[in-house]
Amino acid sequence: MTNWNQMIHKRILGLVLLFYAIPTHAQNTTLPPAIHSFSLQDCISYAQEHQYALLNARMEQQKSREVVGEQRGKLLPHVDITGSFVDNLKLATSLIPDLTGDPNNKIPVQFGNKFTSSVFGQLNQTLFNSDYFLGLKASKVYQELSTKDLRRNEIDTKIAVTQAYYNVLVAEETINILTTNKLQLEKTLNDTKARYDVGVAERIDVDRIQVSYNTIETQVMNAQRLLDYSYYVLKFQMSMPETDSLELTEKVDDFANTLEIVDTVSYHYTDRVEYSIQETQIALNQLDLKSKKLGFLPSLNAYVNYGYNYFGSHFNELYKEGFGASAIGVNLTFPIFTGTERIHTINQARLTVAQSQNDLAQLTQQIQLEVRQSFTDYRNNMQSYMMQKRNMELNQGIYERVELKFEQGVATSLDVISAESELKVSQGDYLNALLNALLSKVQLDKAMGKITSNP
């Protein structure tokens, strides 16, 4: 009796963990409720278009394109306009020799005007800067990294939707089995009541079967609540509004028939998107190291400017006449000595590259370990699933024979209750084993890199 309740409690816990397994995203309730009739592939396609984590990942990819444009913009001409206005409240005083008298005497004089102003425009063009050119290359690698991160998010979304979809199908199958059991037990209860009314059966037989019937009624209601929550989790993983109606077009048997032994010999760990992401991270670190090494190179910039200077002893005279000025030139900056800072910076970057290469080697071993573990779990769950399926079929036959004997007066009500209890235990074990087999197959496909970002 308790096996079904334990199974439902485990399922609820598993769904709660699944519910919080992905980044939180709000539900869109501004649209009117819609009615959907989806297969698993339809659910995945819907999630690929609406899942908020994926929408943000696509925006991140767009941001990476803007980063490339930003780096290219650094190599284009830059034009600045500067203006100034100065009110010399008290002009600076200088001492000059008295050329008309005693040269040893100093005469205080003031140069300049009380008001000065200027307006200049200047065009700057980078001719050579290693940081700019390497930054452009690094931004393209960053764009590649954001694309791969989008693929990873799409794969994670596909896995989360698939797992939630399987939970719904198993919850529906649970209700179907419980409902069938309820109908069988209801028939037995009615027949026993009829026999009791004519004095063939005892009251204790009626009460025993009534207890079992009450229990299974409660289990059906609990399973229905679990199904409702399973649908909610699936909608959450898809970023579908909770008010929308969702109906699944497939049954759990459609996927149970696809369970088979998987070849884990011919897989390639390089198929995992995480491996490709780590390779790109190494490329970024190597570009950073190259940038540090090229820090000793000079930077060369050209400029041309043109503008006007204005002077006046009174403010109303300031802009009556302007004096043009223009210049063209180049600036060369050559970092001759920066202490030991550059040496330590290069060493840090070199160590970072070595660490990222070690991470790639560790990731390779980790993928191999994940495949072995996932394959072991899948084989064990497959074996358990096939055994529990046979046990359920055997217990179903036992229950039907005991029920027939009870109707013939050969078996007791205790025999019926015992057979019914064993049948429910085997049915619960079967459903658990089926769900575990389906979920472990998903994990194995993920470990082997067989789940791609394509719909």
C-alpha positions in Angstrom: 0.0 0.0 0.0 2.8 2.4 0.9 4.8 1.7 -2.3 2.6 4.0 -4.4 2.8 6.8 -1.8 6.6 6.5 -1.6 6.8 6.6 -5.4 4.6 9.7 -5.6 6.7 11.4 -2.9 9.9 10.6 -4.8 8.4 11.9 -8.0 7.4 15.2 -6.3 10.9 15.6 -4.9 12.4 14.8 -8.3 10.1 17.3 -10.0 11.0 20.0 -7.4 14.7 19.5 -8.1 14.0 19.6 -11.8 12.0 22.7 -11.4 15.0 24.5 -9.9 17.6 22.9 -12.1 17.6 25.8 -14.6 17.9 29.6 -14.3 14.7 31.2 -13.1 12.6 33.0 -15.6 9.3 34.8 -15.3 6.1 33.7 -17.1 4.6 35.8 -19.8 1.0 36.4 -18.8 0.2 39.2 -21.2 -0.9 37.0 -24.0 -4.3 35.3 -24.1 -4.4 31.6 -23.1 -3.7 29.2 -26.0 -4.4 25.6 -26.6 -1.4 23.4 -27.6 -1.3 19.7 -28.6 2.4 18.9 -28.6 4.8 16.0 -29.2 8.2 16.0 -27.5 9.8 17.6 -30.5 7.0 20.2 -30.5 7.8 21.0 -26.9 11.5 21.3 -27.6 10.9 23.6 -30.6 8.6 25.8 -28.5 11.2 26.0 -25.8 13.9 26.9 -28.3 11.9 29.9 -29.3 10.5 31.1 -26.0 12.8 29.9 -23.2 14.1 33.0 -21.5 17.6 31.7 -20.8 17.9 31.0 -24.5 16.6 34.5 -25.4 19.3 35.9 -23.2 22.0 33.7 -24.7 21.0 34.9 -28.2 21.2 38.5 -26.9 24.7 37.7 -25.6 25.6 36.4 -29.1 24.4 39.7 -30.5 26.4 41.6 -27.9 29.5 39.7 -29.1 28.9 41.1 -32.6 28.8 44.6 -31.2 32.1 43.9 -29.4 33.7 43.0 -32.8 32.3 46.3 -34.2 33.7 48.2 -31.2 37.2 46.8 -31.8 37.0 47.7 -35.5 35.8 51.2 -34.6 39.1 51.7 -32.6 41.0 51.4 -35.9 38.8 54.1 -37.7 39.6 57.8 -37.5 38.4 59.7 -34.4 37.4 63.3 -34.6 37.1 65.6 -31.5 36.1 69.2 -31.1 37.3 71.0 -28.1 36.5 74.5 -26.9 37.7 76.7 -24.1 36.9 80.0 -22.5 39.1 81.6 -19.9 38.5 84.7 -17.8 41.9 85.8 -16.4 40.7 87.4 -13.2 44.2 88.6 -12.6 46.8 88.4 -15.2 50.1 86.9 -14.2 52.9 89.4 -13.6 56.5 88.9 -15.0 59.7 91.0 -14.3 61.8 92.1 -17.2 65.0 94.2 -17.3 64.7 98.0 -17.7 66.2 98.3 -21.2 65.8 102.1 -21.2 67.6 102.7 -17.9 69.4 100.6 -15.4 69.3 97.0 -16.6 69.5 95.8 -13.0 66.2 97.3 -12.4 63.2 95.0 -13.0 60.0 96.3 -14.4 56.8 94.4 -13.6 54.7 93.7 -16.7 51.6 91.7 -17.5 51.1 89.9 -20.8 47.9 88.6 -22.3 44.3 89.5 -22.3 41.7 89.2 -19.7 39.5 87.0 -21.9 40.7 84.2 -24.1 38.8 81.5 -26.0 39.6 78.8 -28.6 37.8 76.3 -30.7 39.7 73.4 -32.3 38.8 70.2 -34.2 41.3 67.4 -34.4 41.3 64.1 -36.3 43.3 61.2 -34.8 44.2 58.1 -36.7 45.8 55.0 -35.2 48.6 53.8 -37.5 49.9 51.0 -35.3 48.8 49.6 -32.0 49.3 45.9 -31.2 46.5 46.0 -28.6 43.9 47.2 -31.1 44.7 44.6 -33.7 44.9 41.7 -31.2 41.7 43.0 -29.6 39.9 42.7 -32.9 41.1 39.1 -33.2 40.1 38.4 -29.6 36.7 39.8 -30.1 36.1 37.4 -33.0 37.1 34.5 -30.8 34.8 35.9 -28.1 32.0 35.9 -30.7 32.7 32.2 -31.4 32.6 31.5 -27.7 29.2 33.1 -27.3 27.9 31.1 -30.2 29.1 27.9 -28.5 27.6 29.0 -25.2 24.3 29.4 -27.0 24.6 25.8 -28.3 25.2 24.7 -24.7 22.1 26.5 -23.5 20.0 24.9 -26.3 21.3 21.5 -25.4 20.5 22.0 -21.7 17.0 23.3 -22.6 16.4 20.2 -24.7 17.5 17.9 -21.9 15.4 19.7 -19.3 12.3 19.7 -21.5 12.8 16.0 -22.3 13.1 15.0 -18.7 10.0 17.0 -17.8 8.1 15.5 -20.7 8.9 12.0 -19.5 7.7 12.8 -16.0 4.4 13.9 -17.4 4.0 10.7 -19.5 4.9 8.5 -16.5 2.4 10.5 -14.3 -0.3 9.9 -16.9 0.6 6.2 -17.1 0.4 6.1 -13.3 -3.1 7.4 -13.3 -4.1 4.9 -16.1 -2.8 2.0 -14.1 -4.4 3.2 -10.8 -7.7 3.8 -12.6 -7.7 0.3 -14.0 -6.9 -1.1 -10.6 -9.7 1.0 -9.1 -12.2 -0.3 -11.6 -11.2 -3.9 -10.9 -11.4 -3.4 -7.2 -14.7 -1.6 -7.5 -16.1 -4.6 -9.4 -14.8 -7.0 -6.7 -16.3 -4.8 -4.0 -19.7 -4.7 -5.6 -19.7 -8.4 -6.2 -18.7 -9.0 -2.6 -21.5 -6.7 -1.3 -24.0 -8.6 -3.5 -22.8 -11.9 -2.1 -23.0 -10.5 1.5 -26.5 -9.4 0.9 -27.5 -13.0 0.0 -25.5 -14.4 2.9 -22.7 -16.0 0.9 -19.9 -13.6 2.0 -19.0 -12.2 5.4 -19.0 -8.6 6.5 -15.3 -8.7 7.1 -14.7 -9.5 3.4 -16.7 -6.4 2.4 -14.8 -4.2 4.9 -11.4 -5.4 3.9 -12.0 -4.7 0.2 -13.6 -1.4 1.1 -10.4 -0.3 2.8 -8.4 -1.2 -0.2 -10.8 0.6 -2.4 -10.7 3.8 -0.3 -6.9 3.7 -0.4 -6.7 3.4 -4.1 -9.2 6.3 -4.5 -6.8 8.5 -2.5 -3.9 7.3 -4.6 -5.7 8.3 -7.8 -6.3 11.8 -6.5 -2.7 12.1 -5.3 -1.5 11.0 -8.7 -3.8 13.5 -10.4 -2.2 16.3 -8.4 1.2 15.1 -9.3 0.2 15.1 -13.0 -1.0 18.7 -12.7 2.3 19.7 -11.1 4.3 17.7 -13.8 2.5 19.7 -16.5 3.4 22.9 -14.6 7.1 21.9 -14.5 7.1 21.1 -18.2 5.5 24.5 -19.0 8.1 26.2 -16.9 10.9 24.5 -18.7 9.4 25.6 -22.0 8.6 29.2 -20.8 5.0 28.5 -21.7 2.4 30.6 -19.8 0.8 28.6 -17.0 -2.6 29.6 -18.3 -2.1 27.9 -21.6 -3.5 24.5 -22.1 -1.0 21.8 -23.0 -1.9 18.3 -24.2 0.8 15.7 -25.1 0.2 13.6 -28.2 2.6 10.7 -27.2 2.4 8.0 -24.6 5.2 6.6 -22.5 5.1 3.3 -24.5 6.2 5.2 -27.6 9.5 5.9 -25.8 9.7 2.7 -23.8 9.9 0.8 -27.1 13.0 2.8 -28.2 15.1 1.7 -25.2 18.0 -0.4 -26.4 21.6 -1.1 -25.8 23.8 1.8 -26.7 27.2 1.6 -28.3 29.7 3.6 -26.1 32.8 2.6 -28.0 32.5 4.8 -31.1 31.7 8.0 -29.4 34.0 11.0 -29.6 34.5 13.3 -26.5 35.2 16.1 -29.0 31.4 16.0 -29.8 30.7 17.6 -26.4 30.1 21.3 -26.7 31.9 21.8 -23.4 35.1 20.5 -25.1 34.8 23.0 -27.9 34.1 25.8 -25.4 37.3 25.0 -23.5 39.3 25.0 -26.7 38.0 28.5 -27.5 38.8 29.6 -24.0 42.4 28.4 -24.5 42.6 30.4 -27.7 41.4 33.5 -25.8 44.1 33.0 -23.2 46.7 32.5 -25.8 45.7 35.8 -27.4 46.0 37.5 -24.0 49.5 36.1 -23.6 50.4 37.4 -27.0 49.1 40.8 -26.2 51.2 40.9 -23.0 54.3 39.8 -25.0 53.8 42.5 -27.6 53.4 45.2 -25.0 57.0 46.4 -25.7 56.0 47.5 -29.2 55.5 51.2 -29.9 52.2 52.8 -30.8 52.0 55.3 -33.6 49.2 57.8 -34.1 48.7 60.6 -36.7 46.7 63.7 -36.1 45.6 66.9 -37.9 43.9 69.8 -36.3 42.5 73.2 -37.1 40.9 75.9 -35.1 40.6 79.5 -33.9 42.0 81.5 -31.0 40.2 84.6 -29.7 41.4 87.4 -27.4 39.9 90.4 -25.8 40.3 92.8 -23.0 36.6 93.1 -22.7 34.0 90.3 -23.1 32.1 92.1 -25.9 35.3 92.3 -27.9 36.3 88.7 -27.5 34.8 87.2 -30.7 35.3 90.1 -33.0 38.3 88.6 -34.6 39.7 85.1 -34.6 43.2 83.8 -35.4 43.4 80.6 -37.2 45.8 77.8 -36.3 46.5 74.3 -37.7 48.9 71.5 -37.2 49.6 68.0 -38.5 51.9 65.5 -36.9 52.5 62.0 -35.5 52.9 60.7 -32.0 55.2 57.8 -31.3 55.0 56.1 -27.9 57.8 53.6 -27.1 57.7 51.9 -23.7 61.4 51.6 -23.0 61.3 50.4 -19.4 58.3 49.7 -17.2 60.1 48.1 -14.3 59.4 44.4 -13.9 55.7 44.8 -14.2 55.6 43.4 -17.8 57.6 40.3 -16.9 55.3 39.3 -14.1 52.2 40.1 -16.3 53.5 37.8 -19.0 54.3 35.1 -16.5 50.7 35.3 -15.2 49.3 35.0 -18.7 51.5 32.1 -19.5 50.4 30.3 -16.4 46.7 31.0 -17.3 47.3 29.3 -20.7 48.8 26.3 -19.0 45.9 26.1 -16.5 43.4 26.2 -19.4 45.2 23.4 -21.2 45.2 21.3 -18.0 41.5 22.0 -17.7 41.0 20.7 -21.2 42.9 17.5 -20.4 40.9 17.1 -17.2 37.6 17.7 -19.1 38.6 14.9 -21.5 38.9 12.4 -18.6 35.8 13.8 -17.0 33.8 13.2 -20.2 35.1 9.6 -20.4 34.2 9.0 -16.7 30.7 10.5 -17.3 30.1 8.1 -20.2 31.2 5.1 -18.2 29.0 6.1 -15.2 26.0 7.0 -17.4 26.3 3.7 -19.4 26.5 1.8 -16.1 23.4 3.5 -14.8 21.6 3.0 -18.0 22.4 -0.7 -18.2 21.3 -1.2 -14.6 18.1 0.7 -15.1 17.4 -1.2 -18.3 17.9 -4.5 -16.5 15.7 -3.4 -13.7 13.0 -2.1 -16.1 12.8 -5.4 -18.0 12.7 -7.4 -14.7 10.0 -5.2 -13.2 7.9 -5.4 -16.4 8.0 -9.2 -16.2 7.1 -9.1 -12.5 4.2 -6.7 -13.1 2.8 -9.0 -15.8 3.2 -12.0 -13.5 1.5 -10.2 -10.6 -1.3 -9.1 -12.9 -2.0 -12.7 -13.8 -1.8 -13.8 -10.1 -4.3 -11.1 -9.1 -6.8 -12.1 -11.9 -6.6 -15.8 -10.9 -7.0 -15.0 -7.2 -10.0 -12.7 -8.0 -11.6 -15.5 -10.0 -11.1 -18.0 -7.2 -12.6 -15.5 -4.7 -15.7 -15.2 -6.9 -15.9 -19.0 -6.9 -15.6 -19.1 -3.2 -12.2 -20.9 -3.2 -10.0 -17.9 -2.1 -10.5 -15.5 0.8 -10.7 -11.8 0.9 -7.2 -11.8 2.4 -5.9 -13.5 -0.7 -7.5 -10.8 -2.9 -6.1 -8.0 -0.8 -2.6 -9.6 -0.7 -2.6 -10.1 -4.5 -3.9 -6.6 -5.1 -1.2 -5.2 -2.8 1.6 -7.1 -4.6 0.3 -6.0 -7.9 0.4 -2.3 -6.9 3.9 -2.7 -5.6 5.1 -4.3 -8.8 3.3 -1.6 -10.9 4.9 1.1 -8.9 8.3 -0.5 -9.2 7.7 -0.9 -13.0 6.9 2.8 -13.4 9.9 3.9 -11.4 12.2 1.6 -13.4 10.7 2.9 -16.7 11.2 6.5 -15.7 14.8 5.8 -14.5 15.6 4.0 -17.7 14.3 6.9 -19.8 16.1 9.6 -17.8 19.4 7.7 -17.7 19.2 7.3 -21.5 19.0 11.1 -21.8 22.0 11.4 -19.5 23.9 8.9 -21.5 23.2 10.7 -24.8 24.3 13.9 -23.2 27.5 12.4 -21.9 28.3 11.0 -25.3 27.6 14.3 -27.0 24.7 12.9 -29.0 22.2 15.6 -28.0 22.8 18.5 -30.3 21.4 22.0 -30.4 19.5 21.3 -33.6 15.7 20.7 -33.2 
